[in-house]
Each structure stands twice: as C-alpha cells, then as structure tokens.
Amino acid sequence: MDAQEALRWGIVNRVVSADTLMESARELASQITASAPLAVAALKEIYRATSELTVEEGYRLMRSGVLKHYPDVLHSEDASEGPLAFAEKREPQWKGR
C-alpha cells in the first residue's frame, strides 16, 4: 500500500514530502503537547491496551474499569474545562487534574 492509499483508508492523517517531514512532525507534536495531559495519557493507555483487540473487545475493556487513566479523564477538572473554554471562545487552561 502506498502513502496515498493509506491516507484514503484513514491509516495516516496526512502525507507530506520528505523536505517538510520534520516541520510537519513538529507541528503534530505541538498539537499533542497543547492538548489536555490527562486525555493524552488516557489515549496512549487505551491504544496500548486495545490495539490488538476488536472494537467490541476494546470498548468492553474500557468499560471494565481496568484502565487507570480513562475513568480519571471522564471525571476531571479538565473534562469540564474543554467545553467551557470552547463555549467562551478561549484557549483551555489544562491543569492535569
């Protein structure tokens, strides 16, 4: 499968030329580091735990309470801050709690 086909299938989120690769990678890294830290930790944990599972198995695992970070995100101050910042048209102030 070439890069364009991977893009069409949603396996990658963008295709860039070799000369813009590092700039694009830094831009993506910047977007990730600007995100809510609890959410990033939860996503990493969820990916590691479910990447080999079916969708159904993955959701079952997430709902089971086995994952540490996922429930923390749902009931965090940051979970409220995101929608509030959006409604107030401002950048969110993530606290990691």
Secondary structure, DSSP 4 states (H G I P E B T S, - for coil): --HHHHHHTTSSS----GGGHHHHHHHHHHHHHTS-HHHHHHHHHHHHHHTTS-HHHHHHHHHTT--SHHHHHHTSHHHHHHHHHHHTTS-------
